[in-house]
Amino acid sequence: IRKEIGRLDDVKIALVGDLANGRTVRSLATSLTQFNNVKFYFVAPDVVKMKDDIKDMLTAKGIEWEEATDLMAVAADVDVLYQTRIQKERFANPADYEAARGKYIIDREVMAALPRTSVVMHPLPRVDEITVDVDDDPRAGYFRQA
């Protein structure tokens, strides 16, 4: 994040996708508590929302967070859009996976809402949660971060 936007303080970050099972988003949320004035937006389908332990930890440390459902509105307000894939292997019920899959996709429309100084990151591998036509956008930082 520091390489991409030049700072770790005063950052608004959206964590998007499988927030319940994704190790990277849980670690990132915990790590960013070491910096000042960080705000989190959690954007996830109901079945994979951020777990309470992380939300409780952020609240206890006085860090602002909110759950959101409108990816376009969140994208317009963040410095970092950190997308994760919906992990099919984590679902016991295939219907739950199908309900969650494809709900939040970063495409050119989302990129149009994202500020020019922001960055899109992803721990990879990607499935379909970021469309390939976004790859050539200079704000697409996921291959640089790999």
C-alpha positions as CSV (number, residue, x, y, z in Angstrom):
1,I,0.0,0.0,0.0
2,R,2.8,2.4,0.9
3,K,4.5,1.8,-2.5
4,E,1.2,2.3,-4.3
5,I,-0.3,5.4,-2.6
6,G,2.7,6.7,-0.6
7,R,1.4,6.3,2.9
8,L,-0.2,4.0,5.5
9,D,-1.6,6.8,7.7
10,D,-4.8,8.6,6.7
11,V,-6.0,5.7,4.5
12,K,-9.6,4.6,3.6
13,I,-9.6,1.0,2.6
14,A,-12.4,-1.2,1.3
15,L,-12.0,-4.9,1.9
16,V,-14.2,-6.7,-0.7
17,G,-15.2,-10.3,-1.2
18,D,-14.7,-13.3,1.1
19,L,-13.9,-11.5,4.4
20,A,-14.9,-14.4,6.6
21,N,-12.4,-16.9,5.3
22,G,-9.7,-14.8,3.7
23,R,-6.5,-14.8,5.7
24,T,-5.1,-11.8,3.8
25,V,-8.0,-9.4,4.7
26,R,-7.9,-10.5,8.3
27,S,-4.2,-10.0,8.6
28,L,-4.3,-6.7,6.7
29,A,-7.1,-5.3,9.0
30,T,-5.0,-6.3,12.0
31,S,-1.8,-4.8,10.6
32,L,-3.3,-1.5,9.6
33,T,-4.3,-0.9,13.2
34,Q,-0.7,0.2,13.8
35,F,-1.3,3.4,11.7
36,N,-3.2,6.6,12.3
37,N,-6.6,7.5,10.9
38,V,-7.4,4.3,9.0
39,K,-11.0,3.7,8.0
40,F,-12.3,0.3,6.8
41,Y,-15.2,-0.5,4.6
42,F,-16.2,-4.2,4.6
43,V,-18.1,-5.1,1.4
44,A,-19.1,-8.8,1.3
45,P,-22.1,-11.0,0.7
46,D,-23.9,-12.0,3.9
47,V,-22.5,-15.5,4.0
48,V,-18.9,-14.3,4.0
49,K,-19.0,-11.0,6.0
50,M,-16.1,-10.0,8.2
51,K,-16.2,-11.9,11.5
52,D,-16.9,-10.2,14.7
53,D,-13.5,-10.8,16.2
54,I,-11.9,-8.4,13.7
55,K,-14.7,-5.9,14.0
56,D,-14.6,-6.0,17.8
57,M,-10.8,-5.6,17.8
58,L,-11.1,-2.5,15.5
59,T,-13.8,-1.0,17.7
60,A,-11.7,-1.6,20.9
61,K,-8.8,0.2,19.3
62,G,-11.0,3.1,18.2
63,I,-10.7,2.4,14.5
64,E,-13.6,3.4,12.3
65,W,-15.2,0.7,10.2
66,E,-18.5,0.1,8.5
67,E,-20.2,-2.6,6.6
68,A,-21.4,-1.6,3.2
69,T,-23.3,-3.1,0.3
70,D,-22.9,-0.5,-2.5
71,L,-19.5,-1.1,-4.1
72,M,-19.8,1.9,-6.4
73,A,-20.4,4.3,-3.5
74,V,-17.5,2.8,-1.5
75,A,-15.2,2.8,-4.5
76,A,-15.7,6.6,-4.9
77,D,-14.5,7.2,-1.3
78,V,-11.4,4.9,-0.9
79,D,-7.7,5.1,-1.4
80,V,-7.4,1.3,-1.6
81,L,-9.8,-1.2,-3.0
82,Y,-8.6,-4.6,-1.8
83,Q,-10.6,-7.4,-3.6
84,T,-10.5,-11.1,-2.7
85,R,-12.1,-14.0,-4.5
86,I,-15.1,-15.9,-3.2
87,Q,-13.4,-19.2,-2.2
88,K,-15.6,-22.1,-3.5
89,E,-13.6,-24.6,-1.4
90,R,-14.8,-22.9,1.8
91,F,-18.5,-23.6,1.2
92,A,-20.2,-26.7,2.5
93,N,-23.4,-25.6,0.8
94,P,-23.1,-25.0,-3.0
95,A,-26.2,-22.8,-2.9
96,D,-24.4,-20.4,-0.5
97,Y,-21.4,-20.2,-2.9
98,E,-23.7,-19.5,-5.9
99,A,-25.4,-16.8,-3.9
100,A,-22.1,-15.1,-3.0
101,R,-20.2,-15.6,-6.2
102,G,-20.1,-12.6,-8.6
103,K,-21.9,-10.3,-6.2
104,Y,-19.0,-7.8,-6.1
105,I,-17.0,-7.5,-9.3
106,I,-14.5,-4.7,-10.1
107,D,-15.0,-3.7,-13.7
108,R,-14.6,-0.5,-15.8
109,E,-17.7,0.9,-14.2
110,V,-16.3,0.6,-10.7
111,M,-13.0,1.9,-11.9
112,A,-14.7,5.0,-13.3
113,A,-15.9,5.7,-9.7
114,L,-12.5,5.1,-8.1
115,P,-10.4,8.2,-7.5
116,R,-7.4,8.6,-9.8
117,T,-5.0,8.4,-6.9
118,S,-6.4,5.1,-5.6
119,V,-5.2,1.6,-6.2
120,V,-6.9,-1.8,-6.6
121,M,-5.1,-4.7,-4.9
122,H,-5.8,-8.4,-4.8
123,P,-3.9,-11.3,-3.2
124,L,-4.3,-13.5,-6.3
125,P,-5.2,-15.8,-7.9
126,R,-8.1,-14.0,-9.4
127,V,-11.2,-15.9,-10.7
128,D,-13.8,-13.5,-12.0
129,E,-14.0,-10.8,-9.3
130,I,-11.8,-8.4,-11.4
131,T,-12.5,-8.2,-15.1
132,V,-9.5,-8.5,-17.4
133,D,-10.3,-5.2,-19.0
134,V,-9.2,-3.5,-15.8
135,D,-5.7,-4.9,-16.0
136,D,-4.3,-2.1,-18.1
137,D,-5.6,0.6,-15.8
138,P,-2.6,2.2,-13.9
139,R,-4.6,1.9,-10.7
140,A,-4.6,-1.9,-11.0
141,G,-1.8,-2.7,-8.6
142,Y,-2.4,-6.4,-8.1
143,F,0.3,-7.6,-10.6
144,R,2.8,-5.1,-9.2
145,Q,2.1,-6.4,-5.7
146,A,2.5,-10.1,-6.6
